[in-house]
Amino acid sequence: MDDECKMAPPQIEIISREGNRLRFILRNSSVALANAIRRACISEIYTTAIDLVAVVANNTPFHDEFIVHRIAMIPLTTDKSLIPKDKCTCGSRTGCEKCAVTLTLRAEARDQPVVVYSGDIQSERDTVKPVSDKIPIIKLARGQRLVIEAYARNGLGKWHAKWQPTTVAAYKYLPIIKIYPDRCDGCGKCVSICAPKAIHIPPGKGVPEVRDLLACTTCRDCMRECPMNAIEVSWDDTSFVFTLETTGTLPPEEVLKDAIGALISKFEEFRKELEELEVK
């Protein structure tokens, strides 16, 4: 505990940002804090998702519940100006103009079969719409019709998976690879056994080198394979390599920022409750 108290403030180092995927290193941290951030990214952030669906017309072979579930799980872009479902005082099941957005879907197959996609969903606000217009919902045969009215509201991932902004929220220890050239005989067994190709032998050299440290899974197969004990794999238990990928409902860096903000709010609330107990 004393060592953790003396630890420098946590730092975040961005490694890469591609599409909806963000990779970063969390330094000067503990497993407890790293896991708290991971869980907060999944379940403690308000996002917009379809909360209630009214099926107006459906003469397809699929039950209403099946179609409703598929539509509700379609990721939507988040409008943070909406009052969260648990904080609005309107009391309406479908929400009000301050806490809900209405979306409609009207599809009909007349002369030939029609595939209904998420792009066919119409929203009354440009800020709330499917993140992709290519998600298939149902295929209508000739003469079949589907009319739906849906209401999207802001909620938390811990209530239902449809409000979870992440598809990946994972971390691992930052690997440490040490190679001892004076012990190595250049057999290359460690390189051959390394599945993620974290180490390699450069052309013209007989000793392995680290090619991609972050690719290392710390499986230690290379250590077990090396007959000369020339390689050592361990990890930094105060640094964590995070991979954060979102559904597109929010940018990954915004998810991270909101997750940390949610944790700070919880810590503050906990502190106030402790102070009240001390007063009593």
N, C-alpha and C positions, 0 to 999 in steps of 0.2 A: 504493500500500500504506500509506503514511504517513497519508493522509487517512482510510482505513478504520480504522486503528488509533485515530485520534482521534475516531471517530464515537461519539456517545452510545449508551448501551445500547438495544437494540431495544425497541420498545413496540408493544402490540397495542390497537387501538381497535375495539370492536365496533360495527358499523353496524346490523345487523339480525339477528334470529333468528326464522325462521318454519318451523315443522314440523321437518324434518330438514335444513334449509338455514341455513347461517351465513355472514354476510358481515362481513369485518373488514378493517382497514387495518393492515398491518405497517410501522411507521416505523423510521427509523434502521437500515436493513438494507442488504444487498447482494443482487445477483441470486443469488449462490451460496447464501446462507442461505435466501432465499425458496424457491429450487428444492429445497433439501434438506428444508425443512419440507413442501413439496408432495409430494415422493417418499416421505417418511416416513409421511405421512397415508395414502398408498395401500398401501405395502408393508411397513411396519415395526411394525404393531400387531397384537397377538393378538386374533382374533375367533373365534367359534364357528361352525362349518359342518359339514355332513355329510361325513364322510371315507370311510366304507365303507358299501356297501349290499348286502344279501343279498335277492335276489328269490326268494321262497318259491313264489309262484304267479303266472303271467302267461299267459293264453290270448288276449291281444289281438293284433292284427296288428303291433303295435310291438315291435321288438326290445328285449331287456332293457337293452342299453346306452343306447338312446335315452331310455327312461324314467328310468334311473338318473342320466343326465346332467341331465335336467330337475329331478329331485328334489334333486340335490346343489347346484344353483345357486339354490335357494330360500333367501333370506336368513333367518337365525335370530337371535333375540336372544342376546346374548353373556353367558355366565356366566364371570366372571373368576376364580371360585374353582376352576375346573378347571385341573389342571396341564397346561401346553402339551404338545403332541404330542412335541416334540423334547427335553423335559426330564423326562418320566415314565420311570421305570426298570422299569415292569411288563413290557415286552417283548412285550405282547400286540398282535396285529394289530388287534383290535377295541377295545383299550384296557381300562381297569379302571374301577372306580367313582370313582376319583380323577381320571381324565383323560378320561372319555367318558360320554356320555348316550345312552341307547337311545330311538329313535323308531320307531313302527310305523304302517303304513298298511294298512287292510283295506277294500276296496271291491268291491262286486258289483252288477251290473245284472240284476235278475230279470225284472220285468214290463215295464220300459221303460228306454230309455237313461239313463245317469247320467254327469254331469260330475264328475270327481274334482278337488277343490280342495286347496290347501295346508292349509286348515282341517280337512281330514279326517285330517291327520297327528297322531298322539297321542304325547306325550312323557312320559317318566317323571319329568321335573322341570319345574316351572312356569317356571323361570328360562331354559329353552331351548325355544323354540317358534318357528314361522314368524312373521315380523314382520307379515305380512298373511295373513288366512285366505281371500283371494279370488283367489289365483294359480292359474289352471287348470293341471292336470297332464296329464290325459288324459280322453277321453270314451269310456265303456264302452257297447258295444251289448248288447242282451239276451243273457244267458247268459255274458257275459264277467266275469272276476274278476281282481283284482290284490291280492296280499299281499306286503308288503315290510317288512323290518326294516333300520333304518339306525342308524349309530353316528356321533354328532357329537363332534368334538374341536376344541381350540383350535389355530390355526395362523396363519401369516403370509401376507399378500397376495402376497409375492414367491414363495411356493411355488405358489400357484394363485389364480386370480381369485375363486374362491368365498369366499376369506378376506379379500378386499379390502373394507374398510368403506365406501368412497366410490364414488359415482356421478359426482361432479364434484369435482375438486381443481385449481383453476386460479387464476392471478393475472395481473394486468396492472399497468403503471406507473400511479401516481396522476396523472391529467391536470392540466395547468395551462393555463387559458384566460385570455388577456389581450385585452380589448377597448378600443380607443382611440376614445373618443367624438369627439374633435376631428378625426379623419380620416373618420369614418363619414358617408355621405350618406343612410343610411336606406333603401337599395335593397331590403334583405331577402333578398338572394341567399344569404347565408350560412345564414340560417334555413331556407330552402327546401331547401337541399342536405343539411342535417344529418339523416341518417336516424334516429339515436337520439333526436333532439329534445333535445339537451343545451342548446341555446340557443333563445331566443325573444325576440320584441319585445312587451313588456307593453302593454296597452291605454293609449292616451294618450301613449305614448313612441315616439320615432322611432329609438332606438338599441337594438341587441340587448343582452340580458343573459343571464348563465348561469342556466339553469333547473335543470339536474341535472348537476353536475360528474362524478359517478361514472358517468353514462350515456355519457359521451364515450369513443369508441374510439381517439382520437388519429389518425384517418384523415387529418386535415388537408384534407378536401374544402372546408370553409368558407374556409380560407386561399386555396386555389387559385381559389375562386369570387369572392372579394371583390376588386373592381377598385381599391379604395382602400387595400389593405393595412391595414385597420383591425382585423384580428383576428389573433391569434397563438396557436398551439396547441403546447405542448411537454409535458414530463412531468418528474416528480420521480424521479430514478433511485435514490433512497434510500427511497422509499415505494411500497408495493404493495397493490393492492386484491384481496383474496382472496375467492373463492367456494368454499365447502366444503359439499357435500351428501352425506349418507350413505344407505345402504340401509335404515337403521333398526336395524341390528344394534347400534349404539352412538349416543348423541347426538353431534352434530357438535363441541360444545365438549369432550367427553371424547376424541374422536379427536384434536383439536388438542393437548390436554394430553398425551396418551399419545405423540403423535408427537414433541413437544418433549422429553419424557422419554427416548424412545428415542435421539434425537440426542445428548443429554447423556451417556447411557451409552456411546455409541460414541466420543464425544470423550474421555471418561475412559479408556476402554480403549486408545485410540490414544496418549494421553499416557503411560500406564503402559508401553506397549511402547517408546516413545521413550526413557523413562528407563532401561529395561533395556538398550537398545542403548548408551546413554551409559556405563553401568556396565561393559559388556563392553569 
